[in-house]
């Protein structure tokens, strides 16, 4: 295996590992709530499916490039 191929393989492997660790960190940072707490939140603030289209902002085009750049 040539040096360039080896470098590319290591680089891709590191990207995959970092992405997995970033996802794991996100999961750790999202707090757990019980079913009872979830029902209380839905009663007070409503369910996301109750939102009208006017209230929803699609941020996919804004967030995805930032995440991809970080990788």
C-alpha positions as CSV (number, residue, x, y, z in Angstrom):
1,X,0.0,0.0,0.0
2,X,1.4,3.4,-1.0
3,X,1.9,6.2,1.5
4,X,-0.9,8.3,0.0
5,X,-3.4,5.5,0.2
6,X,-2.4,4.8,3.8
7,X,-2.8,8.5,4.7
8,X,-6.2,8.6,3.0
9,X,-7.3,5.5,4.8
10,X,-6.2,6.9,8.2
11,X,-7.8,10.2,7.5
12,X,-11.2,8.6,6.6
13,X,-11.0,6.3,9.6
14,X,-10.3,9.3,11.9
15,X,-13.3,11.2,10.4
16,X,-15.6,8.2,11.1
17,X,-14.4,7.9,14.7
18,X,-14.8,11.6,15.3
19,X,-18.3,11.6,13.9
20,X,-19.2,8.6,16.1
21,X,-17.8,10.4,19.1
22,X,-19.6,13.6,18.3
23,X,-22.9,11.8,18.0
24,X,-22.2,10.0,21.3
25,X,-21.5,13.3,23.0
26,X,-24.8,14.7,21.6
27,X,-26.7,11.8,23.1
28,X,-25.0,12.3,26.5
29,X,-25.8,16.0,26.5
30,X,-29.5,15.5,25.7
31,X,-31.2,15.2,29.1
32,X,-33.4,12.2,29.8
33,X,-37.0,12.9,30.8
34,X,-39.6,10.4,32.0
35,X,-42.9,9.8,30.2
36,X,-44.7,11.8,32.9
37,X,-42.4,14.8,32.4
38,X,-43.0,14.6,28.6
39,X,-46.7,14.6,29.1
40,X,-46.4,17.7,31.4
41,X,-44.3,19.5,28.8
42,X,-46.8,18.6,26.0
43,X,-49.7,19.8,28.1
44,X,-48.0,23.1,28.8
45,X,-46.4,23.9,25.5
46,X,-48.3,21.7,23.0
47,X,-47.1,19.0,20.7
48,X,-44.7,19.8,17.8
49,X,-47.2,18.4,15.3
50,X,-49.7,21.0,16.5
51,X,-47.5,23.8,15.2
52,X,-48.5,25.5,12.0
53,X,-46.2,25.8,9.1
54,X,-45.7,29.5,9.9
55,X,-44.1,28.6,13.2
56,X,-41.6,26.1,11.8
57,X,-38.3,27.2,10.4
58,X,-36.4,24.6,8.4
59,X,-32.8,25.0,9.5
60,X,-31.4,21.9,7.7
61,X,-29.6,24.0,5.0
62,X,-28.1,26.1,7.8
63,X,-27.0,23.3,10.2
64,X,-25.8,20.5,7.8
65,X,-23.0,22.6,6.2
66,X,-21.7,23.5,9.6
67,X,-21.7,19.9,10.8
68,X,-20.0,18.8,7.6
69,X,-17.4,21.5,7.8
70,X,-16.6,20.4,11.4
71,X,-16.0,16.8,10.2
